[in-house]
């Protein structure tokens, strides 16, 4: 987590389960699956919860911006290229 629980007091909190609409995956979740961005699974929620608002604020990011926002999430799998590709796929679908 990137914030203390006390910092969430009085705020709306969305969890990984809350980003999908009904039974459909969120576009970022679907892109992770399509681009093989799912690795150990331990880090996936953190990456997704970072990337969904990132793309809302930066709908057409370049690769450097994507890698910069990913720098706050660390995973032992280290296979970030597929995650970068997933972000690019979602951004292209919104273009």
N, C-alpha and C positions, 0 to 999 in steps of 0.2 A: 504494500500500500504506500501511497505517496502522501498520505495525510493521517493525522491522529483522529481517532473516533470523536473526540471532543470538538474537533474542527468541523465535523459534519452536523453538529447540533443545529436544528432548525432548518436544515437544508434538505433538498431532494437528493436521494442517493440512488443511482442506477447500478445494478450489479450486472455481471455477465449474462445472467439469465434474463435480464430485462431489456436487452438491446434487440432481440428478435421480435418480430410481430407475429403473434400466434404460433403456428407450427412452422412458419417459414424462417430460415436462417437470415440474420442480418447480412447485407451484401458483403461486409468485411469477413464475417464468418464463412460464407460460401467461397469467397476468394481464397481464404486460408486453406480451405479444403482442396480447392481446384489447383492451387499453386504449391501444394505440399508444405505450407507454412506451419502445419501442426507437427511438432517434433516430440519432445518429451511430454508435452501437455501441461506440465507444471507452470510454465511461464505464459502459456497461451492467453489466459484471461487478462493478465497484465498488459500484454501487447495489444489485445483487442480494445481494452478500456482506454488505452492511450491513443490508439489510432482512430477510433470512431470520432471523438471530438476534434482530433487534429485535422481530419479530412473535412469536417464541417466548417472549420475556420480557414483551411487551406485546400480548396477543392482541386487544385492542379499543382501539387508540389513537385519540385524536382527531386532527383535522387539524393542530393546532399541534404535537403530539408527532411526527407524521410529518415535518412540515417541519423540525423541529429536528434529527431524526436525519439527514435528507438534507443538512443544512448542512455536513457533513463531506466531501461529495462535490460537486465542482464540474465542470460541463460547459459548454462554450461554446454548446451548443444551447439552454440555459436553459428548455426546455419542461417544467418539473417538474410541471405540473398533471396530465398523463397518468400520471406516475409515482405521484403521490399517489392518483389514482383506482385504479390497480392495487393499491396497498396496501390501500385501503378494500375493494376487491373480495375480496381474500384474507381480510381480517378478517371480512367479512360471511359468507363461506362457512364460517368456523369458528364462527360464533355459534350 
